[in-house]
Amino acid sequence: MPQTPAADFAALIAKLKSAPDWRTHLTEAIAFFSTEATFVVVESPYAALTPAEIERNLAYARAATHDALVRHGEIPLTSHIKYTQPGILDDTVAWERTLGIAAGLAEGSRLAKFSVVYIDLGLSDGMKKGLRAAVSAGRPVILRSLAAYANPTHTLAGAQKEMSLFGIKADICPSIDAA
């Protein structure tokens, strides 16, 4: 009986963790991501009023990207990390911000099978734009929370309810214990 992608990914992770040399299972890892892994748009806040808040949001986006890649075996499209890196685009310049948003939304519409919304810091205006794009593209939306950022103000159920108020149906992803 063939394994599911989740079981294949779990087996791959076990091999990678136990290998003395990272190259031992590289071909197998490439094959998994080339054939079984799903592209997903990762939604989390970026823009903020202070540099400290932006750094907090970037740390959270990195943790969400890690969760999608390492715990769920997905290929995360996290444009708000990629395009806001120094030397790529300047998010404080309106036309460059517009290019970054447009490129990120295009990536999602061309590649992603679903959008994953990490809710612990709340739903930003940018995330809501991304969610409207997901709905327009017919892409399912999944809600996730990160244990390290758990916030009683921003719960999965609360985010699901908030999103339903503006017409978006979202499924809650069951939590996965860290390996």
N, C-alpha and C positions, 0 to 999 in steps of 0.2 A: 504494500500500500504506500503510495507516495506521501511524503510529508507536506504539511501546509507551509506557506512562506514563513509564518511565525515560528514553526518548528525548525525549518531550515535555518532561519536567522539565529535562533537560540543555539543550534548546533554549531554554526559558524562562530558565534561569539565565544563559545566554550573552547573551540579549537584555537582561536586567536589569543585568548587569555592564557592558554597553556603552552603555546609555542615559544620556544627559546629565541627564535629569530622571526621578526615581523614579516619577513618575505615568505615564510613557509606556506602560508595560506592566502597569499595575495591574489593569485589567479582565481581561487575559489571565491574570494570576497568580490573581486571584479565581476565574476560571473553572476553572483547573487544580485548585485546592484544593477547589472545590465539586464537581467531577465525577470527578477521577482520583486525588486523594491519599487515602491510607488513614490512619484513626485508629489509633494504636498506643499501648499503655501502655509508658512508659519506666520500667524498674526500675533503680534505683541506690541505694546506701546513703544514709540521712539521719541517723538518730539516732546519737549518739556520747556519749562520756563528758566531753569538754571542748568549750568553745566553738570552739577552734581546729580540732578534728576536724569539728565541724558545718560550719564555714566551708569546710574542705577538701571535705567531702561535697557542699555546695551548689555549689561551683565545678565539681566533677565532674558533678553533675546538670545544671548549665547547659551544660557541654560536651557531654553526652550528648543533651540536648534540641536543641542546635545541630546536632549530627551527624544526628539523625533528620530535622530540618526542612530543613537546608541541603544535606546530602550525599545524603539518601535521598528527599527530597520527601514526607515523611510529616507528618501532623498529630500531634505528640507530646502525649500526656496525661501530664503530669508533676505529679501531685497533691502530691507531697512538696515541690515548689518552690512551687506555687500556695498551698496551704493553710497553709503555715508562715511566710508573709510576715508581718512585723509588722503588727498591727492586724486580721489575719484570724482565725487561731486560734493559741493558745499550746500548742505541742507538749509543754510541761512540765506542763500541766494534763490529767490523765488523761481526763476526759470530753470535752474539746475534741480531744485526740489521737484518741479513738475516733471522733468525728464526722468528722474529716479522713480517717482511714483508710476509714471506711464510704463517704464521698462519693467518694473516689478509686477504691475497688473498684467502686462502682456505675457510675461513668463508664466504667471498663474494660468492665464486663459489658454496658453498653448501646451503647457506641460502637466499641470497639476491634476490629479484625480480628485482631491478634496482639499479643503482648507481646515487647518487646525488652529483653534483660537486658545491661546494661553491666557487665562482670565485673572490671575492673582493680583495684577496691578490695575484691573478694571479695563473697560473698553474705551479706547481713545477714539477721537474723530477719524484718524487715519485707519484704524482697525475697522471702523464702521464703513468707510469707503471700500476697503478690501472685501468686507462681507457683502456689500451690495454688488460688487463685481463678481463674487462667487455665485451669488444667487442668479445674476444675469447670465453667467456661463453655465448654470445648471449644476454647479459643483456642490456636493454635500459639505456640511460644516460639522466639525467635531470639536467639542469643548474639552480642554485638559487643564489640570492644575499641577503645579510643582510643589512637592512636599516642603521643600526648603523655603518657599515663598508663600505658603498657605496663609490666607488672609480672611478672617471671619467676615469682613465687609464685602469681599468679592468671592462668592461661592459659585460652584458649578451650576447649582439650581437657580441662583439669582441671575447669573449671566444668561442661562437658558430662557428665563422669564423675560429679562430685558430685551433679548434679541427677538423673542416672539412678539413683543410690542411693536417692533418695526418690521414685522413680517418675515423673519428668518427662523426656520426650523433648524435646531441644532441638537445633535446627539451628544450625550455625555460619555466620554471615554472612561471606562473603569480604571481605577488606579492600578499601577503596576509597581510591585515592590522592587526597589533598586537591588540589582544583583551584586 
